[in-house]
Amino acid sequence: MLAHIGLTAALLGTVVNSLPTNDLPLSSSIATSRISPSARQAPKYWTPPMKSNIQFILTGIPDVDDNYIRPNTGIYEIDMFWTPAETISKMKELGQRTICYFSAATAETWRSDYKDFDNKDLGLELPDWPGERYLDIRRANVLKVIKKRIDLAASKGCDAIEPDNVDVYSNDNGFTPAILPSDTITYLSQISAHARSKGMSVGIKNCIEILGDIFDDVDFAISEECVQYRNCTVYANFTTAPRPSAIAKPVFEVEYVNYTYSGGWSEDGVALQPAAIRTSNINTVIKTLALDGFAMYCDGSVERTATKDVEGQTGPRGEDGRVGKSRRSWARESMWRKMGGRPVDP
């Protein structure tokens, strides 16, 4: 019973029921090579609505064998490699749009295309995640491999992609000269152009330093723990649009149990203090670090999507032994270590 899930106290203090006003500013302009936004027309592909719930499942895949899926959020983020086209097609029949996840700035030994990367493409291994190494996003071969991943997503029927880990510039990646934020802007612009040409929208996760500059190249943003880290107002660039001629874009925000919410549960598995995770103009969901079928929403309701394992779905294991599906910012991981460790997951 969910009432008996063990929840440890949040380490960084109580989260207030409002968006802070003194957090990070919107990003300053960065000079970079990119596709001209003036050449773009109204999207001919699906884009997420401003207000919608979302479910993230990166451990296992949704089980739709019985022609049923819950919750009916309308949008699911799933692993692009492990989720078969048949599952995506069935989810579409059930009224769900799919955002297909893959890493665009790390190479993972368990992915089928790992061999396509050159040795010069590969940087340092990610701390505590064996088998995963940073990619030099400035190299032509890296973009070539990632474009093939985008083609695979399109062939499976994905409605959108989330190219993760592109904040490689903020991590100890081992590349010289250093990868700059402007390199990520250029890279994302190229990824976006290819994905949109295949009829898919594109999201950006975190990368708060470049949100203003990348606005035209993406269709939605994903934030990890902006409530916990009190930087949700950074995403105002998306939810209110940065200029009069622009159209506001949605933000989907995931908080993690034990990191943000440490309140009580009812006998029916409903959060008793949902106000602690409520945000304005942002679509928030509470997950565990496993990113499995569990989801909690801002009204305090809890859902569990039926999932099933996929043969061969493996990955690096963190120091707690958990398979590494959650792509949390490594800068944040370092912050937890400096504070003497991180909370224990339920």
Residue frames as qw, qx, qy, qz and C-alpha x, y, z in Angstrom:
[[0.000, 0.888, 0.460, 0.000, 0.00, 0.00, 0.00],
 [0.400, 0.620, -0.032, 0.675, 1.29, 3.40, -0.94],
 [0.436, -0.847, -0.003, -0.304, 0.55, 4.67, 2.55],
 [0.829, -0.496, 0.169, 0.195, 3.49, 2.63, 3.76],
 [0.683, 0.558, -0.073, 0.465, 6.03, 3.95, 1.27],
 [0.601, -0.545, -0.145, 0.567, 9.00, 5.19, 3.25],
 [0.322, 0.833, 0.114, 0.435, 9.63, 8.86, 2.61],
 [0.599, -0.276, -0.244, 0.711, 12.64, 10.64, 4.05],
 [0.039, -0.887, -0.213, 0.408, 12.67, 14.35, 4.83],
 [0.566, 0.753, 0.053, 0.333, 13.82, 16.70, 2.09],
 [0.705, -0.216, -0.146, 0.660, 17.38, 17.89, 2.70],
 [0.300, 0.251, 0.122, 0.912, 17.09, 21.36, 1.34],
 [0.116, 0.164, 0.378, -0.904, 14.22, 22.67, 3.43],
 [0.379, 0.533, 0.687, -0.317, 10.51, 23.20, 3.02],
 [0.183, 0.205, 0.574, 0.772, 9.18, 23.95, -0.44],
 [0.220, 0.383, 0.356, -0.824, 6.72, 26.80, -0.52],
 [0.437, 0.547, 0.712, 0.056, 3.54, 26.89, -2.56],
 [0.279, 0.920, 0.050, -0.271, 4.65, 29.54, -4.99],
 [0.774, 0.433, 0.020, 0.461, 7.22, 30.26, -7.63],
 [0.505, -0.585, -0.066, 0.631, 10.20, 32.10, -6.18],
 [0.352, 0.925, 0.131, 0.049, 11.07, 35.46, -7.61],
 [0.168, -0.890, 0.411, 0.102, 14.75, 35.64, -6.72],
 [0.852, -0.108, 0.459, 0.227, 16.18, 32.70, -8.60],
 [0.503, -0.134, 0.498, 0.693, 18.27, 32.48, -11.75],
 [0.311, 0.602, -0.038, -0.735, 17.68, 35.11, -14.44],
 [0.826, 0.515, 0.217, -0.071, 16.71, 34.29, -17.99],
 [0.768, -0.096, 0.292, 0.562, 19.74, 33.48, -20.08],
 [0.022, 0.761, -0.205, -0.616, 21.77, 36.22, -21.72],
 [0.753, 0.623, -0.076, -0.196, 22.23, 36.21, -25.47],
 [0.647, -0.384, 0.571, 0.328, 24.93, 33.85, -26.72],
 [0.392, 0.651, -0.424, -0.493, 26.59, 34.30, -30.12],
 [0.578, -0.093, 0.808, 0.062, 26.27, 31.07, -32.11],
 [0.229, 0.178, -0.684, -0.669, 25.71, 29.56, -35.52],
 [0.366, 0.276, 0.816, -0.353, 22.11, 28.46, -35.90],
 [0.165, 0.442, 0.742, 0.476, 19.21, 28.17, -38.30],
 [0.086, -0.116, 0.013, -0.990, 17.41, 31.45, -38.87],
 [0.187, 0.384, 0.799, -0.422, 14.06, 31.50, -37.01],
 [0.343, 0.487, -0.020, -0.803, 12.70, 33.93, -39.60],
 [0.309, 0.232, -0.767, -0.512, 12.68, 31.11, -42.13],
 [0.020, 0.168, 0.966, -0.196, 10.29, 29.01, -40.05],
 [0.433, -0.282, -0.367, -0.774, 6.55, 28.81, -40.55],
 [0.698, -0.318, 0.284, -0.575, 3.77, 27.54, -38.32],
 [0.285, -0.295, 0.912, -0.033, 4.51, 23.97, -37.20],
 [0.704, 0.143, -0.445, -0.535, 3.16, 21.17, -39.39],
 [0.525, 0.019, -0.829, 0.194, 3.69, 18.66, -36.60],
 [0.595, -0.673, -0.427, -0.105, 2.13, 17.99, -33.22],
 [0.203, 0.427, -0.473, 0.744, 3.23, 20.20, -30.34],
 [0.316, -0.364, -0.798, 0.362, 2.24, 19.65, -26.69],
 [0.198, -0.823, -0.355, -0.397, -0.55, 21.82, -25.25],
 [0.026, 0.629, -0.381, 0.677, 0.32, 24.42, -22.65],
 [0.513, -0.346, 0.546, -0.565, -1.61, 22.61, -19.90],
 [0.873, 0.074, -0.411, -0.251, -1.46, 18.84, -19.72],
 [0.735, -0.510, 0.443, -0.052, -0.42, 16.11, -17.34],
 [0.558, 0.573, -0.595, -0.083, 2.43, 13.87, -18.42],
 [0.906, -0.344, 0.242, -0.034, 3.76, 10.44, -17.48],
 [0.241, 0.718, -0.650, -0.049, 7.47, 9.56, -17.74],
 [0.941, -0.172, 0.282, -0.073, 8.35, 5.85, -18.08],
 [0.376, 0.734, -0.564, -0.048, 11.99, 5.01, -18.74],
 [0.196, -0.282, 0.925, -0.160, 12.19, 1.76, -16.77],
 [0.388, 0.337, 0.857, -0.047, 10.22, -0.84, -18.67],
 [0.105, -0.094, -0.467, -0.873, 7.60, 0.15, -21.22],
 [0.562, 0.029, 0.257, -0.786, 3.85, 0.78, -20.92],
 [0.190, 0.096, 0.975, 0.060, 1.86, -2.46, -20.99],
 [0.478, 0.281, -0.021, -0.832, -0.95, -1.93, -23.49],
 [0.062, 0.054, -0.961, -0.264, -1.56, -5.58, -24.37],
 [0.084, 0.487, 0.839, -0.228, -5.11, -5.34, -22.98],
 [0.109, 0.585, 0.436, 0.675, -5.93, -2.23, -25.05],
 [0.427, -0.858, -0.282, -0.048, -5.85, -0.13, -21.90],
 [0.523, 0.240, -0.299, 0.761, -3.58, 2.49, -20.39],
 [0.400, -0.875, -0.250, -0.108, -3.70, 4.53, -17.22],
 [0.164, 0.648, 0.411, -0.621, -3.44, 7.37, -16.43],
 [0.475, 0.666, 0.476, 0.324, -5.04, 9.03, -19.42],
 [0.312, -0.637, -0.001, 0.705, -2.63, 11.96, -19.36],
 [0.544, 0.820, 0.116, -0.136, -2.55, 12.36, -23.13],
 [0.392, 0.783, -0.464, 0.129, 1.27, 12.49, -23.16],
 [0.909, -0.365, 0.148, 0.137, 3.80, 9.80, -22.27],
 [0.207, 0.792, -0.573, -0.048, 7.57, 10.05, -22.41],
 [0.975, -0.083, 0.207, -0.022, 9.10, 6.65, -23.18],
 [0.441, -0.519, 0.593, 0.431, 12.47, 5.17, -24.08],
 [0.561, 0.603, -0.268, -0.499, 12.88, 5.41, -27.85],
 [0.222, 0.425, -0.866, -0.142, 15.16, 2.38, -28.18],
 [0.121, -0.014, 0.960, -0.253, 13.27, -0.10, -26.02],
 [0.508, 0.401, 0.474, -0.597, 9.69, 0.81, -26.92],
 [0.361, 0.142, 0.793, 0.469, 8.56, -1.05, -30.07],
 [0.170, -0.033, -0.354, -0.919, 6.61, 0.62, -32.83],
 [0.389, -0.396, -0.781, -0.285, 3.62, -1.63, -32.04],
 [0.338, -0.518, -0.587, 0.523, 3.40, -0.23, -28.51],
 [0.056, -0.276, 0.022, 0.959, 3.62, 3.36, -29.75],
 [0.257, -0.169, -0.623, -0.719, 0.92, 2.65, -32.34],
 [0.401, -0.498, -0.768, -0.002, -1.36, 1.14, -29.69],
 [0.254, -0.453, -0.390, 0.760, -0.77, 4.09, -27.36],
 [0.087, 0.082, -0.280, -0.952, -1.79, 6.41, -30.19],
 [0.366, -0.348, -0.747, -0.433, -5.00, 4.40, -30.63],
 [0.446, -0.555, -0.638, 0.293, -5.61, 4.89, -26.92],
 [0.026, -0.949, -0.228, -0.215, -5.31, 8.66, -27.30],
 [0.588, -0.705, 0.123, 0.377, -1.75, 9.11, -26.02],
 [0.469, 0.837, -0.255, 0.119, 0.99, 11.16, -27.68],
 [0.903, -0.267, 0.000, 0.337, 4.54, 9.89, -27.24],
 [0.069, 0.919, -0.386, 0.037, 7.72, 11.84, -26.54],
 [0.966, 0.082, -0.157, 0.186, 10.61, 9.50, -27.29],
 [0.406, -0.857, 0.311, 0.070, 13.63, 9.78, -25.04],
 [0.905, 0.169, -0.079, 0.383, 17.25, 9.17, -26.01],
 [0.465, -0.707, 0.114, 0.521, 20.57, 10.59, -24.92],
 [0.585, 0.790, 0.083, 0.161, 22.03, 12.98, -27.48],
 [0.131, 0.865, -0.409, 0.261, 25.30, 13.81, -25.71],
 [0.459, -0.488, 0.732, -0.123, 26.39, 10.54, -24.11],
 [0.626, 0.271, -0.673, -0.286, 27.25, 7.15, -25.61],
 [0.708, -0.317, 0.482, -0.408, 25.90, 4.11, -23.77],
 [0.026, -0.362, 0.908, 0.210, 27.53, 0.73, -24.37],
 [0.371, 0.235, 0.877, -0.193, 24.18, -1.08, -24.18],
 [0.515, 0.637, 0.111, -0.563, 22.67, 0.85, -27.10],
 [0.848, 0.297, 0.417, 0.141, 22.62, -0.88, -30.46],
 [0.535, 0.797, 0.022, 0.279, 24.44, 1.95, -32.25],
 [0.518, -0.797, 0.207, 0.234, 27.29, 2.40, -29.75],
 [0.738, -0.075, 0.440, 0.507, 29.73, 0.95, -32.27],
 [0.439, 0.748, 0.329, 0.375, 28.91, 3.77, -34.71],
 [0.194, -0.975, 0.101, 0.038, 30.72, 6.33, -32.57],
 [0.658, 0.526, -0.363, 0.398, 34.41, 6.95, -33.24],
 [0.675, -0.305, -0.400, 0.539, 36.99, 6.89, -30.46],
 [0.237, 0.134, -0.058, 0.960, 37.52, 10.63, -30.95],
 [0.371, -0.550, -0.381, -0.643, 33.81, 11.17, -30.28],
 [0.730, -0.504, -0.462, 0.020, 34.09, 9.78, -26.74],
 [0.019, -0.716, 0.373, -0.590, 35.03, 11.69, -23.60],
 [0.060, -0.279, 0.807, -0.517, 35.10, 10.80, -19.93],
 [0.369, -0.353, -0.854, -0.099, 32.81, 8.23, -18.37],
 [0.397, -0.652, -0.096, -0.638, 29.98, 9.68, -16.31],
 [0.065, -0.367, 0.745, -0.553, 30.65, 9.44, -12.56],
 [0.449, -0.013, 0.751, -0.484, 29.04, 6.36, -11.00],
 [0.780, 0.427, 0.204, -0.410, 27.50, 5.26, -14.31],
 [0.407, -0.349, 0.748, 0.391, 29.79, 2.64, -15.90],
 [0.448, 0.316, 0.771, 0.323, 29.43, 2.18, -19.63],
 [0.219, 0.894, 0.383, 0.083, 28.27, 5.73, -20.38],
 [0.517, -0.226, 0.108, 0.818, 30.64, 8.36, -21.78],
 [0.175, 0.776, 0.128, -0.593, 30.23, 11.97, -22.84],
 [0.647, 0.471, 0.450, 0.396, 30.11, 12.80, -26.55],
 [0.215, -0.344, 0.161, 0.900, 31.85, 15.66, -28.34],
 [0.413, 0.682, 0.563, -0.216, 28.75, 17.25, -29.82],
 [0.140, 0.790, -0.250, -0.542, 30.91, 19.39, -32.13],
 [0.239, -0.285, 0.839, 0.397, 32.00, 16.39, -34.20],
 [0.524, 0.217, -0.402, -0.719, 30.25, 15.59, -37.49],
 [0.400, 0.006, -0.910, -0.107, 30.08, 11.87, -36.77],
 [0.047, 0.224, 0.752, -0.618, 28.19, 12.45, -33.52],
 [0.445, 0.344, 0.079, -0.823, 25.52, 14.43, -35.35],
 [0.470, 0.212, -0.714, -0.472, 25.40, 11.71, -38.02],
 [0.232, -0.106, -0.949, 0.186, 24.65, 9.00, -35.43],
 [0.160, 0.332, 0.568, -0.736, 22.09, 11.14, -33.62],
 [0.465, 0.286, -0.260, -0.797, 20.30, 11.92, -36.90],
 [0.432, 0.023, -0.870, -0.238, 19.93, 8.15, -37.40],
 [0.067, -0.253, -0.824, 0.502, 18.36, 7.97, -33.95],
 [0.331, 0.352, 0.161, -0.861, 15.92, 10.68, -34.96],
 [0.480, 0.190, -0.627, -0.584, 15.10, 8.70, -38.11],
 [0.283, -0.111, -0.946, 0.112, 14.43, 5.63, -35.95],
 [0.127, 0.318, 0.581, -0.738, 12.11, 7.66, -33.71],
 [0.447, 0.319, -0.175, -0.817, 10.18, 8.86, -36.76],
 [0.447, 0.110, -0.814, -0.354, 9.91, 5.32, -38.15],
 [0.174, -0.201, -0.902, 0.340, 8.43, 4.13, -34.85],
 [0.187, -0.686, -0.571, -0.410, 5.75, 6.82, -34.91],
 [0.382, -0.419, -0.417, 0.711, 7.04, 9.08, -32.12],
 [0.099, 0.909, 0.378, 0.146, 5.27, 12.44, -31.93],
 [0.045, -0.950, 0.247, -0.186, 8.24, 14.22, -30.36],
 [0.804, 0.118, -0.408, 0.416, 11.78, 13.62, -29.14],
 [0.418, -0.897, 0.136, -0.045, 13.66, 14.58, -26.00],
 [0.739, 0.425, -0.347, 0.391, 17.40, 14.62, -26.79],
 [0.636, -0.768, -0.072, 0.015, 18.83, 14.42, -23.27],
 [0.765, -0.410, 0.088, 0.489, 22.16, 15.31, -21.64],
 [0.521, 0.657, 0.146, 0.524, 22.94, 18.18, -24.00],
 [0.263, -0.943, 0.138, -0.152, 24.07, 20.24, -21.00],
 [0.914, 0.034, -0.105, 0.390, 27.40, 18.46, -21.49],
 [0.319, 0.676, -0.168, 0.642, 29.09, 21.87, -21.32],
 [0.432, -0.712, 0.226, -0.505, 28.38, 22.03, -17.57],
 [0.944, -0.304, 0.123, -0.036, 30.02, 18.71, -16.79],
 [0.290, -0.653, 0.656, 0.243, 33.58, 17.37, -16.51],
 [0.874, 0.406, 0.128, -0.235, 33.54, 15.76, -19.95],
 [0.749, -0.280, 0.443, 0.406, 37.26, 15.54, -20.80],
 [0.613, 0.622, 0.330, 0.359, 37.20, 17.48, -24.07],
 [0.289, -0.659, 0.123, 0.683, 39.77, 20.12, -25.06],
 [0.053, -0.213, 0.248, -0.943, 39.03, 22.83, -26.03],
 [0.204, 0.234, 0.765, -0.565, 36.04, 22.99, -23.72],
 [0.009, -0.516, -0.749, -0.415, 32.51, 22.53, -25.02],
 [0.028, 0.042, 0.207, -0.977, 30.65, 25.84, -24.66],
 [0.385, 0.479, 0.605, -0.507, 26.96, 26.67, -24.26],
 [0.412, 0.601, -0.240, -0.642, 27.07, 28.08, -27.79],
 [0.123, 0.250, -0.919, -0.280, 28.11, 24.62, -29.04],
 [0.202, 0.303, 0.893, -0.263, 24.98, 23.13, -27.51],
 [0.394, 0.614, 0.209, -0.651, 22.81, 25.81, -29.13],
 [0.321, 0.500, -0.603, -0.532, 24.33, 25.03, -32.55],
 [0.027, 0.074, -0.996, -0.044, 23.95, 21.29, -31.97],
 [0.283, 0.417, 0.745, -0.438, 20.34, 21.52, -30.81],
 [0.402, 0.589, -0.084, -0.696, 19.49, 23.72, -33.76],
 [0.289, 0.346, -0.796, -0.405, 20.74, 20.99, -36.09],
 [0.059, 0.136, 0.972, -0.183, 18.92, 18.25, -34.19],
 [0.337, 0.494, 0.477, -0.645, 15.72, 20.27, -34.17],
 [0.400, 0.502, -0.358, -0.678, 15.81, 20.99, -37.89],
 [0.236, 0.165, -0.925, -0.249, 16.18, 17.29, -38.67],
 [0.097, 0.267, 0.892, -0.351, 13.47, 16.16, -36.24],
 [0.367, 0.530, 0.266, -0.716, 10.99, 18.77, -37.43],
 [0.365, 0.405, -0.585, -0.601, 11.64, 17.76, -41.02],
 [0.221, -0.021, -0.972, -0.070, 10.54, 14.26, -39.96],
 [0.477, -0.490, -0.449, -0.576, 7.31, 15.59, -38.44],
 [0.654, -0.453, -0.534, 0.287, 8.30, 15.56, -34.77],
 [0.172, -0.927, 0.071, -0.324, 8.50, 18.31, -32.18],
 [0.646, 0.243, -0.486, 0.535, 11.56, 18.75, -29.97],
 [0.536, -0.827, -0.137, -0.099, 12.04, 19.35, -26.25],
 [0.372, 0.559, -0.508, 0.540, 14.93, 20.59, -24.14],
 [0.742, -0.551, -0.371, 0.088, 15.70, 19.37, -20.62],
 [0.572, -0.630, -0.071, 0.520, 17.30, 21.65, -18.03],
 [0.513, 0.275, 0.256, 0.772, 20.03, 23.74, -19.79],
 [0.093, -0.876, -0.415, 0.226, 18.76, 26.82, -17.98],
 [0.344, -0.525, 0.201, 0.752, 21.77, 28.86, -19.15],
 [0.080, -0.104, 0.609, 0.782, 20.59, 28.81, -22.78],
 [0.261, 0.524, 0.792, -0.174, 16.80, 28.67, -22.53],
 [0.238, 0.778, 0.124, -0.569, 16.32, 32.12, -24.01],
 [0.083, 0.563, -0.601, -0.561, 18.63, 31.49, -26.94],
 [0.075, -0.023, 0.967, 0.243, 17.20, 28.07, -27.80],
 [0.442, 0.346, 0.496, -0.662, 13.54, 29.13, -27.64],
 [0.590, 0.495, -0.219, -0.600, 12.96, 29.07, -31.41],
 [0.352, 0.381, -0.836, -0.182, 14.61, 25.68, -31.84],
 [0.080, -0.102, -0.962, 0.242, 12.43, 23.72, -29.42],
 [0.393, -0.407, -0.506, -0.651, 8.73, 23.24, -28.85],
 [0.705, -0.649, -0.164, -0.234, 8.62, 22.47, -25.12],
 [0.153, 0.597, -0.652, 0.442, 10.90, 22.30, -22.11],
 [0.831, -0.357, -0.427, -0.007, 11.39, 19.73, -19.38],
 [0.078, -0.713, 0.468, -0.516, 12.65, 20.75, -15.96],
 [0.724, -0.189, -0.633, 0.196, 13.99, 18.45, -13.30],
 [0.546, -0.499, -0.491, 0.461, 13.27, 19.65, -9.76],
 [0.163, 0.505, 0.037, 0.847, 12.81, 23.37, -10.35],
 [0.560, -0.724, -0.181, -0.359, 10.59, 23.44, -7.26],
 [0.850, -0.386, -0.141, 0.329, 13.28, 21.77, -5.17],
 [0.608, -0.041, 0.051, 0.792, 16.00, 24.05, -6.51],
 [0.010, -0.809, -0.327, 0.489, 13.78, 27.14, -6.64],
 [0.134, -0.358, 0.431, 0.817, 14.51, 28.14, -10.22],
 [0.398, 0.516, 0.757, 0.048, 11.08, 27.64, -11.83],
 [0.213, 0.865, 0.150, -0.429, 10.88, 31.27, -12.91],
 [0.220, -0.420, 0.641, 0.604, 13.67, 30.61, -15.39],
 [0.261, 0.258, 0.874, 0.319, 11.06, 28.81, -17.46],
 [0.239, 0.725, 0.342, -0.548, 8.95, 31.96, -17.77],
 [0.037, 0.470, -0.544, -0.694, 10.75, 32.37, -21.09],
 [0.049, -0.093, -0.925, -0.365, 8.67, 29.48, -22.34],
 [0.010, -0.536, -0.828, 0.163, 5.34, 29.77, -20.55],
 [0.093, 0.812, 0.283, -0.501, 4.94, 33.49, -21.24],
 [0.667, 0.599, 0.235, 0.376, 7.05, 33.78, -24.45],
 [0.560, -0.344, -0.027, 0.753, 10.14, 35.98, -24.62],
 [0.038, -0.167, 0.237, 0.956, 8.78, 38.56, -27.08],
 [0.512, 0.331, 0.266, -0.747, 5.40, 39.80, -28.36],
 [0.613, 0.395, -0.446, -0.519, 5.57, 37.93, -31.68],
 [0.208, 0.231, -0.948, 0.064, 6.38, 34.58, -30.08],
 [0.764, -0.312, -0.335, -0.455, 3.95, 31.87, -28.97],
 [0.471, -0.552, 0.584, -0.364, 4.26, 30.55, -25.43],
 [0.658, 0.209, -0.716, -0.103, 5.46, 26.97, -25.08],
 [0.816, -0.508, -0.111, -0.253, 4.71, 24.40, -22.38],
 [0.098, 0.557, -0.751, 0.340, 7.01, 23.26, -19.60],
 [0.889, -0.261, -0.341, -0.160, 6.81, 19.78, -18.09],
 [0.054, -0.676, 0.563, -0.473, 8.38, 19.56, -14.69],
 [0.847, -0.177, -0.501, -0.004, 9.37, 16.42, -12.77],
 [0.298, -0.676, 0.511, -0.439, 10.10, 16.36, -9.07],
 [0.594, 0.124, -0.793, 0.061, 11.39, 13.29, -7.27],
 [0.756, -0.585, -0.227, -0.187, 9.90, 11.64, -4.17],
 [0.772, -0.432, -0.140, 0.446, 12.13, 12.31, -1.12],
 [0.444, 0.120, 0.079, 0.884, 13.79, 15.23, -2.86],
 [0.152, -0.316, -0.138, -0.926, 10.76, 17.50, -2.92],
 [0.677, -0.404, -0.188, -0.586, 7.77, 15.77, -1.34],
 [0.286, 0.150, -0.856, 0.403, 8.20, 14.31, 2.15],
 [0.503, -0.203, 0.222, -0.810, 4.62, 14.62, 3.35],
 [0.454, -0.015, 0.837, -0.305, 2.17, 11.97, 4.41],
 [0.284, -0.010, -0.768, -0.574, -0.08, 9.65, 2.41],
 [0.707, -0.109, 0.194, -0.671, -3.69, 8.63, 2.86],
 [0.648, -0.087, 0.750, -0.098, -4.72, 4.99, 3.08],
 [0.740, 0.581, 0.332, -0.071, -5.73, 5.24, -0.59],
 [0.687, 0.007, 0.304, 0.660, -2.29, 6.42, -1.63],
 [0.204, 0.861, 0.243, 0.398, -3.07, 10.11, -2.03],
 [0.434, 0.170, -0.306, 0.830, -0.59, 12.79, -0.99],
 [0.286, -0.733, -0.568, 0.240, -1.89, 14.74, 2.00],
 [0.176, -0.766, 0.003, 0.618, 0.04, 17.95, 1.29],
 [0.654, 0.462, 0.441, 0.406, -0.20, 18.40, -2.51],
 [0.096, 0.993, 0.065, -0.015, 0.21, 22.18, -2.24],
 [0.523, -0.659, 0.387, 0.376, 3.93, 21.62, -1.66],
 [0.511, -0.053, 0.660, 0.548, 4.42, 20.60, -5.28],
 [0.384, 0.779, 0.495, 0.014, 1.99, 22.93, -7.05],
 [0.340, -0.253, 0.246, 0.872, 3.44, 25.41, -9.56],
 [0.386, 0.717, 0.223, -0.536, 1.99, 28.09, -11.82],
 [0.555, 0.715, -0.233, -0.357, 1.87, 27.61, -15.59],
 [0.163, 0.488, -0.855, -0.063, 4.03, 24.49, -15.32],
 [0.891, -0.077, -0.269, -0.357, 2.86, 20.89, -15.65],
 [0.127, -0.574, 0.745, -0.315, 4.32, 19.07, -12.64],
 [0.921, -0.110, -0.325, -0.186, 4.55, 15.35, -11.89],
 [0.426, -0.644, 0.608, -0.186, 6.20, 13.60, -8.96],
 [0.877, 0.250, -0.404, -0.073, 8.20, 10.47, -9.81],
 [0.776, -0.525, 0.288, 0.197, 10.69, 8.16, -8.12],
 [0.055, -0.706, 0.576, 0.409, 14.22, 8.06, -9.51],
 [0.514, 0.030, 0.837, 0.184, 13.40, 4.72, -11.11],
 [0.357, 0.343, -0.284, -0.821, 11.06, 6.53, -13.54],
 [0.051, 0.143, 0.981, 0.124, 8.74, 3.52, -13.57],
 [0.148, -0.524, -0.707, -0.451, 4.92, 3.42, -13.57],
 [0.294, -0.634, -0.525, 0.486, 4.47, 5.48, -10.38],
 [0.158, 0.408, 0.172, 0.883, 3.23, 9.08, -10.81],
 [0.181, -0.642, -0.584, 0.463, 1.79, 11.66, -8.43],
 [0.199, 0.593, 0.346, 0.700, 0.10, 14.87, -9.56],
 [0.087, 0.269, -0.269, 0.921, -0.47, 18.28, -8.03],
 [0.622, -0.412, -0.141, -0.651, -3.94, 17.40, -6.76],
 [0.437, -0.443, 0.696, -0.358, -2.30, 14.71, -4.64],
 [0.936, 0.161, 0.104, -0.294, -3.61, 11.82, -6.72],
 [0.296, -0.495, 0.790, 0.206, -1.38, 8.83, -7.37],
 [0.860, 0.381, -0.085, -0.328, -1.42, 6.62, -10.45],
 [0.480, -0.406, 0.740, 0.238, 0.51, 3.52, -11.46],
 [0.641, 0.507, -0.352, -0.456, 0.87, 2.73, -15.13],
 [0.937, -0.063, 0.342, 0.018, 1.07, -0.98, -15.87],
 [0.233, 0.772, -0.550, -0.217, 4.51, -1.69, -17.33],
 [0.991, -0.002, 0.120, 0.061, 6.43, -4.67, -18.55],
 [0.464, -0.610, 0.481, 0.425, 10.11, -5.42, -18.76],
 [0.678, 0.680, -0.210, -0.183, 11.95, -5.49, -22.06],
 [0.941, -0.101, 0.135, 0.292, 14.47, -8.21, -22.77],
 [0.664, 0.279, 0.041, 0.692, 17.95, -6.72, -22.83],
 [0.074, -0.882, -0.065, -0.461, 16.96, -3.45, -21.18],
 [0.738, -0.388, -0.236, 0.499, 19.98, -2.77, -19.03],
 [0.174, 0.891, -0.049, 0.417, 22.14, 0.19, -18.24],
 [0.341, 0.371, -0.579, 0.640, 24.73, 1.52, -15.84],
 [0.588, -0.615, -0.525, 0.029, 24.02, 1.11, -12.17],
 [0.092, -0.822, 0.211, -0.521, 24.39, 3.90, -9.70],
 [0.146, 0.390, -0.767, 0.488, 26.12, 3.47, -6.37],
 [0.573, -0.103, 0.513, -0.631, 22.80, 2.33, -4.89],
 [0.343, 0.010, 0.930, 0.132, 22.53, -0.47, -7.46],
 [0.508, 0.622, 0.430, -0.412, 19.62, 1.10, -9.35],
 [0.574, 0.337, 0.522, 0.533, 19.65, 0.82, -13.13],
 [0.179, -0.398, -0.003, 0.900, 20.46, 4.24, -14.51],
 [0.233, 0.607, 0.664, 0.370, 17.33, 5.39, -16.28],
 [0.107, -0.941, -0.270, 0.174, 17.00, 8.76, -14.56],
 [0.601, 0.409, 0.050, 0.685, 19.08, 11.36, -16.37],
 [0.320, -0.908, -0.209, 0.170, 19.45, 13.80, -13.50],
 [0.286, 0.892, -0.242, 0.253, 21.89, 16.67, -13.81],
 [0.818, -0.019, -0.366, 0.444, 25.35, 15.62, -12.74],
 [0.104, 0.479, -0.270, 0.829, 25.95, 19.07, -11.33],
 [0.647, -0.492, 0.026, -0.583, 23.08, 18.33, -8.96],
 [0.934, -0.146, -0.306, 0.109, 24.55, 14.94, -8.10],
 [0.531, 0.280, -0.373, 0.708, 27.75, 16.72, -7.15],
 [0.273, -0.540, 0.146, -0.782, 25.72, 19.12, -5.00],
 [0.859, -0.398, -0.142, -0.288, 24.20, 16.23, -3.08],
 [0.846, 0.033, -0.350, 0.400, 27.65, 14.71, -2.50],
 [0.241, 0.433, -0.300, 0.815, 29.01, 18.00, -1.16],
 [0.512, -0.489, 0.107, -0.698, 26.09, 18.09, 1.25],
 [0.308, -0.338, 0.824, -0.335, 27.02, 14.65, 2.58],
 [0.178, 0.139, 0.970, 0.094, 24.93, 12.35, 0.42],
 [0.374, -0.105, -0.372, -0.843, 21.49, 12.20, -1.11],
 [0.668, -0.111, 0.393, -0.622, 18.12, 10.99, 0.18],
 [0.223, -0.057, 0.968, 0.101, 17.24, 7.32, -0.08],
 [0.455, -0.017, -0.473, -0.754, 14.57, 6.40, -2.60],
 [0.714, -0.118, 0.423, -0.546, 11.46, 4.54, -1.47]]
